[in-house]
Amino acid sequence: MPQLFGLPPARVTHPVCGALGHGACEFEVDWMASLQGAKRAALALTAGSLALGAAGALTTPLLLPIAGGVLIGGGAVVAQRAITFTSRRVKALETRVREQHDAAERLLASLGDLSSDLRLDEVLDQITEKAQTAVGGKEFALLLGDADGMHADRHSGIPSESLAALEAWATQSSGELRNGAVVIDDLSTVAPLAGLAKHPELPLGSMCAAPLVFRDDHLGVLTALAHGSTVFMPGDVAALTAYAAHAAIALTNARLVERLERQAAEDPLTGLANQRGFQRACVVEFSRAEREGGHVSIVMVDVDHFKAINDAFGHPYGDQVLCGVADALRASVRPHDTVARMGGEEFAILLSGTDSETAYEIAERARAAIGQVPITDRTLRSSAGVASGSAPAVTPVQLLQEADRALYEAKRRGRGQTVASDDSLGAISASS
């Protein structure tokens, strides 16, 4: 009989076995068997003492005190064994309860931290960082799903080859994972994951994978991996499953917040940033320029005589033209620059690390691209104003005002041109 959990030897039976076709393995552990010996000893001692006493009563009265002493002394030994067993069992159970209480406290604190974050990147970082609280001492990988399958987003330093195998397995097993956590006690026995057990840098022996599911939406999989085989106990599976369920809720909320923020900062017609989004981008860019140095430029662009287009062809047609202008402006700048629709037919471009001369060239390129936007019976023309400066000598508001002033000057001079304003000298230069 094996010794389990610090208790005396127990009798273990295996009535349900997965190898025989059952859905799981079940073990029955009986510590009462350990008391049977004490019970048998007590019965034997009692019987022996009674026999000794009977013999003494019939033959030798001197045996009566001896029989009584044997019965009392033997009873004390048996009682002591029973007390020792019970005491050890109680202490083991108390230790187990304390461990479960501490684990629950850590898990609750971790879930509180997870629920407190609403930024998507912060939530994703928290999921993998705090997962170790649920199942300590393991490697972790967070896989998120998209149209192409499962892809690793965060992990604890798992080699790229192992991550690729996990991605392929999670993609193939998405149907099974929808039904609950999957435990693999020996990764070497599963063909798609056998390479994890043989990896020279980080061999992994077993895995517990818990799905991130919220309202029937399968968001991804949180996997815990251990170096040995047959590591994950039912308590580990339950803890990881509970954590994954809360992580799915936090991830859903963070994505919702991100989508709402993006919508709040996005022009619904063109998909460009709106005024709010442009202002936020200015704050970030000017902060970077103040730390690292360098120029920042803003280009204001206005479509000339746009009201006449709406009057001639209708507002739906005018909206199509504005979308074409937005595409032209996007194509004229770098991916990290910000293009915004400030209202009506007026647009703004935030150029990071760009001086006045380069900004002027970009403005001219943008106006040329606008001129290629297809429109009935005419060529689309535009005007632009350029302003450049460096933080903290100039603020976003001041630079935007300078660019707007230059745009007004371009319109005053007859439109169809770019005017550059030197923010430090207030000088105006122009090109038709």
N, C-alpha and C positions, 0 to 999 in steps of 0.2 A: 504494500500500500504506500503510495507516495506521500511526501509531506508538502502541503500547499499553504501559501499565505502565512507562514510562520506558525501554523497550527500543528497539532499532533498528526501523525499519519492518518489519512482518510481512505475510505473505499471509493474508488472512481469507477463508474460504469458508463458505457457508451451506447445507449439504446438507439440513437438515431445517427446515422452516418451518411455524409454526403457522397462518399465513395460507393454507397449502395443505391444511389439514385434519389436520396432524400434532398430536400431543398436546403438543408443546413446540417451541421454537426451539433449534436447536443450531448453534454456530459452531465452526469449526476454525481455530485460529491457528497458523501455521507460520513460525517465525523462521528456519528453515534456509534459506528462500528468500533471506534477507539474506546468507547466506554464499555463495550461488551466484555472485554477482557477483565475490566474491573468488576463488572457484574458477576462474571463467571467466578472470578477469584473470591468475591464476597460470598457467593453461594457455596463454593467449595469449602471455604473457611468455616462458614456456618455449619455445613453438614459435618465437617470433620470435628468441629468442636462439640456438636451434639453427640456424635458417635463416641467421642472421648468421654464426654460427661456420662453418657449412658453406661459405658463400660465401667467408669468409676463408681457409678451408683450400684452396679451389680457385683463388682469384684473388689475394687480398691477405692475406697472413699477419698484417698489422697489425690486421686486424679481429678476430682471435681474442681478444686481451685485452679489446677493447671489448665483444665479445659476452659474455665472462665477467663483466665489470663490470656490464653491463646485467642479466644474469641474477641476480647477487648483490644488486644494489641494488633491482631490482624485487621480488625475493623478500623482501627485508627490508620493503618497503612492504606487500606482501600479507600477510606474517606479522603486521606491526603492526596492520593492519586486523582480522585475525582475533582477535588478542589483545585489542584494544580492544572488539570485539563481545562476546567471551566475558566480559571483565571487567565490562562494563556489565550483562550478563545475570546474572552471579553476584551483583553488588551489588543489582540489582533483586529477585532472588529472596531474598537475605538480608533486605532491607527488608520484603518481603512476609511472610517467616517471623516476623520480629520483631513485625510488626503483629498477625499471627494469634496469636502467643504472648501478647502483651499483652492482646488481646481475650479469649483463653481464661482468662487469670489473673483479669481483671475479672469474667468470667462466673462462674467458680468461686467467687470471693469473694461475689458477689451471691447465688448459690445457697446458699452457707453461711449468709448472713444470713437468707435466706428460710426455710430449714429450721429455724433456731433459734427462730423465733416460733411460738407455738401459739395465741395469741389471735386470733380471727377478724378484728377490726378492724385489728390490727397486720399481719397477713398481707396483707390487702387493700391496705393502704397500701404495704407493701413491694413488692407485685407491680408496681404502676404506677411507683413511685419507682425501683426497680432495673431495670425493663425497659430503660431507656435505656442501661444497661451492655451489654445484649445487642446492641442496635441504636442506636447513639448519634445524637444530634442530631435526633430525630424527636418528633412529637406522639404521645401514647398515649391509648387509651381501653380500659378494662376493662369488658366487658359480661358480666353474669351471667344465667343462664337460670332461669326459673320456669315455672309453668303457663301464663302469658300470653305468653311469648316472652322475648326478650333485652332487658335493661334496663341502661343505663350505671350503674355503681356508683362508679367512680373514673375521673378523666381529668386531662389536663395543661392544662386551660383551653380546651377545645374549645367553641365556641358551641353553645347549646341546639338551634338548628335543625339543625346538623350532627350532633349527638348523636342527635336524633330520626331522622334519615335513616339513620344507622349502625344504630340499633336495628331499624328496619324491614327493612333489608337483611340483617342478621345473622339475624333471625327467619325470613325467607324462604329464606335460604341455609343453614339449619342442616344439611340433608342433605348438601350439598356440603362444608361445613366438617368434618363427621365424617370425611371421607376425607383430611384434611390441610390444610396452609396454603393460602390463596388469595391470589394476588398480582394486583393491578389496576394496570397501569402508567399508565393515564390514566383518572382518575375521571370525567372529563367524558363518556366514552363509555358509561358505565353509568347508565341512566336514574335508578334510585333514589338514586344518589350524585352525580349531576351538580351538584347544588346546592352540594356541598362545594367544588368547583373555582371557583365563582363567588361565594363568600361574601365580602363586603367587608372583614370584620375579619380573617379567617384563611382565605385560599384554600388548599386542599389539592389536590395533583395526583395522588398515587399512594398506594397502601395495601398493606400486608401484614397479613393476618388469620390468626392461629394459634389453633386450637381448644384449649380446656382440657378434656381428656378423661382420665378415670381409670377403668379397668375398665368400659369401655363407657358410662360415665356422662358425658354432655356437660354440663359445668358452666358453660361460657361461652366467650367469645372475647376474646383479647388482640389489639388492633389497633394497628399502628404506621402513622402517616400522615406523609407528607413533602410539602413545598411544591412540589417539581418533579415532573415525570413521569418514568417509567422510572428510578426511583432504586434500587429494592431489587434487589441482586445475589443470586445463589444462596447466598453466605455469610451474608448478612443473614437470608434465609429460614430457613436451617438453624439459626442462632443463636437466632432468635425462637421457632422450633418447639421447640428443646431447652428454652428457658426456660419456655415455656408448659406443657410436659409436667411440669417440676418444680413450677411454680406450681399445677398441678392437684392434685398430690400434697399440697403444703403446704395448699392450700385444703380438701381433703378431711379432712386431719388436724385442722385448726383447727375445722372444723364438727363433727367427732366429739368433740373436747375440749369444745366449747361445749355440745353435746347432753348429754354425760356430766355436765358441771358443773350444767347445768339440772336434770337428773334427780336429781342428788345433793342439790340444794337445793329439790326440789319434792315436795309430798305426792302420792303416786300416786293416791289416791282422789279428792281434790277438785281437784287441779291448783293449789292454793294453794302458797305457800312453806311449807317445813317449818321446824323450829327452826333448822337451819343457815342456810337462806336468810334467815330473819328476823334472825338475828344479823349476817349480812353486810350486810343492808340497814341495820341500826342503826349499824354502823361507818361506812358511807358517809354516812348522814344526819347523824350527830353530828359527823363531820368537817366537813361542809358548814356546819352550824350554828355550829361554832366559828370558821370562817373568816368567815362572813357575818353572824353574829348571828341572833337569833330563837329562838323556842321550838320544842320538840319534845314531842309527846305520844304516849303509848301507852295503848291501850284493850284490856283483857282481857275476853273474852266467854265465858260458859259456858252451855250449853243445860241448862236445869233438868230434873231427873228423867229424864235421857236413858236411864238403865239400864232404867227401866220401859218405855220404848218398845221397846228391844231384847227385853226379856222377853215383851212382849205380841205383837209382830209379827215377831220374828226379826232377826238381824243384817243380812241383805241389805236388808230394809226400812229398818233404822236407817242403813245406808250411804246409801240414797237420801235420807233426811232430812238427813244431814250434807252431801251435795252441794247440796241445796236451801238449807241455811244458808250454805254457801260462796257461792252465787250471790247471796243476799240481802246478804251483807257486801260483796261486790264492788260491787254496785249502790249501796251506801250511802256510798262513799268516792270520792275523786278518782282519776284514772288513775295519778298518780305516787305515791299512797300504797301501802303494802304490807300485804296481808292474809295471815296465816299460820295454818295449823292446827298448834297446839303439841302436840297429842296428844289422842286420844279425842274428846270433845265440846268441847274448850277451844280458843279462837281468840284471836289477837292482831292488833291493827291499829296500824301505825306511821304517825303523821300528821306530816308535815313542815310547819314554819312555823305551828304551831297552838298556841294557848294553851289553858289549862284550860277556859275557858268554851266555846270553840268545840268542843273535843274532847268535852265533856260532851254538847253538842247532837248531835254525830255519833254518839256512843254510843247516845243515845236513838233516833235515826233508825234505827240498825242493829238495835236490839232490836225496834222496830216492824216492820221488814222481816222479821225472823225470825218474828214473830208471824203473818205472812201465808203462811209456808211451809205448803203443804197437808199435813195429817196426819189419819189416821183417828180419828174420835170424840173429838178434843180440839184445843185450841189450844196451839201451841208457845210456851213461855215461856223467857226467858233472863235472866241477870244480867250486869252489867258493872261493871268497875272502871276508873277513869281516873286517870292521873298525867301531869303536865306539868313541864317544866323547861327549862333552857338550858345548853348546853355552854360551858365545861368545868366549870361548877358541879356538874353531875350527869352520871354515866356511864350508858351503856345498861343495864348490869346493875342499877344503883341504881334507875333509872326503871322497869324491868321489875318489880323487887321491890315498888316502891310501888304499881304498877298491880295486881299480884297480891294485895297486902295489901288494897287497896280492894275487889277482887272478893270476897275472903274475907269482908270486912265486909258486902258486899251479900248474900251467902249467909246469913251469921249473922243478918241482920235479916229473913230470911224469903224471900229470892230475889225474882225478878221486878222488879228495880229497878237503878238505876245509882248507884254511889257514887264520888265524886271525892276524891282525896287531894291535898292541897297539899304538894308535895315539900319545900318549905322550912320550913313550919310544922308539918307532920304532922297537920294538921286534917282531919277527915272530914266531908263533907256528902253528903246523900243525897236522892233523889227516887223516889217509888214510881211 
